[in-house]
Amino acid sequence: MQSWQDGGGTPGSPLPAMTGGTFGYDELAAATDGFSEANLLGQGGFGHVYKGNVRGQEVAIKKLRAGSGQGHREFRAEVDIISRVHHKNLVSLVGFCIHAEQRLLVYEYVPNQTLESHLHNGSSRPALDWPRRWKIAVGSAKGLAYLHEDCHPKIIHRDIKAANILLDYNYEPKVADFGLAKCQELEQTAVETRVMGTFGYLAPEYAATGKVSDRSDVFSFGVMLLELITGRKPIMESSDHQPETLVSWAKPLLTKAAEEENYEELIDPRLGTNYDAYDMMRLVACAAAAVRQTSRSRPRMTQIVRYLEGELSAEDLNGGMAPGQSAMHRSYGGGNTDEIGRLRRMAFGTGGGTISEYASSELSAPTSEYGLNPSSEYTASSAADTEDMTDVPRRTGSGEARPGATERLSRRTTVSRQAGAGRASQG
């Protein structure tokens, strides 16, 4: 695939009036019937996405808003990064087009919309069943682990969320929208002057200081796991009608799950008892570990994949900590209402920083497929480094760390659940 640079220009500069890419503009226009409304899949802050058929292949064509500097930066990131990654759980970039000020990206067509649409958009759609939720969790974990561990330099996605997980008709997930992705050399932690992401998914250290690493993606992935488990949105309304993050709501229940071996309060009521209790335990354990307050206390995505596949112990996943245990619960990632209010004020122009026109799916219109309303942006202050605040291992009465707490949410729960189901059927 040709480089995006064949079209010239650098991010932030006026877009060059040049032509290049792997597809011609007229070819893409013909593939979409002149970018007709009938072929429109969605629209958002940076442009429109159309369904088309080009060279015998069904594709999704993202037509970025002409002259958009941010759109140009996303175009560069998408072409530079997606063109060199190949994994069944990552959406594929088929090609691109540069035509005067127009920038177009051509993706494989993924027909079954997004995880967000299946979990949160409307009661007319049947609830996702447990096998599909499990498949989506494991597949998206593998795609993200590939970006972190098998790409050199590693790729930090920076906008992992349910709206960026596309599903095919077999419910195989594909991680999409690499417009905010960053390459990271070795174990460096980059510091961003503009924090990009989506409310409810941002890791605490990233929101507070601009520090981004692969563990920032892990936090966002943990929020997405909580959505799969609970069926709830990443930002909710609390009992006193104040905004509350899913993480802050879930943390006490995660702790209770470890202490009482009971996690039923977490589970999406639409699932009823139709889930595998042992696999649910593993998903809950992964979510709890992924949303820990500090980045260094979270597992890597490869550890999460291995644990989900039964190749890693709970002790190795948790590093001696019980789910839900953290030394700090007061930052944005922990869901403090005042902090969410501050971010809302920044978003809607009442001072204290800037956020661009595109907000999260919870604070604006629903996010479309292929990353049309991808993220929120604000200027990060030089807040205290949350990296220095470490999670505290839960201890038993003997003073020793209590390992493997999640493992006691064991297969006997499955047995008791099956027995209960049997009694119910006999009644």
Secondary structure as UniProt FT lines:
FT   HELIX           4..7
FT   TURN            11..12
FT   STRAND          18..21
FT   HELIX           25..31
FT   TURN            32..35
FT   HELIX           37..39
FT   STRAND          40..44
FT   TURN            45..46
FT   STRAND          47..54
FT   TURN            55..56
FT   STRAND          57..64
FT   TURN            66..67
FT   HELIX           69..82
FT   TURN            83..84
FT   TURN            88..89
FT   STRAND          93..100
FT   STRAND          102..108
FT   TURN            111..112
FT   HELIX           115..120
FT   HELIX           130..145
FT   HELIX           146..150
FT   STRAND          154..156
FT   HELIX           162..164
FT   STRAND          165..167
FT   TURN            169..170
FT   STRAND          173..175
FT   TURN            179..180
FT   STRAND          182..184
FT   TURN            186..187
FT   STRAND          190..191
FT   STRAND          194..197
FT   TURN            199..201
FT   HELIX           204..209
FT   STRAND          211..212
FT   HELIX           214..230
FT   STRAND          235..237
FT   TURN            239..240
FT   STRAND          243..245
FT   HELIX           246..260
FT   HELIX           264..266
FT   HELIX           269..271
FT   TURN            272..273
FT   HELIX           277..290
FT   HELIX           295..297
FT   HELIX           301..308
FT   TURN            309..310
FT   HELIX           314..318
FT   TURN            319..320
FT   TURN            323..324
FT   HELIX           332..334
FT   HELIX           337..347
FT   TURN            348..349
FT   TURN            361..363
FT   TURN            369..371
FT   STRAND          376..379
FT   HELIX           386..388
FT   TURN            397..398
FT   TURN            403..404
FT   HELIX           405..408
FT   HELIX           411..426
//
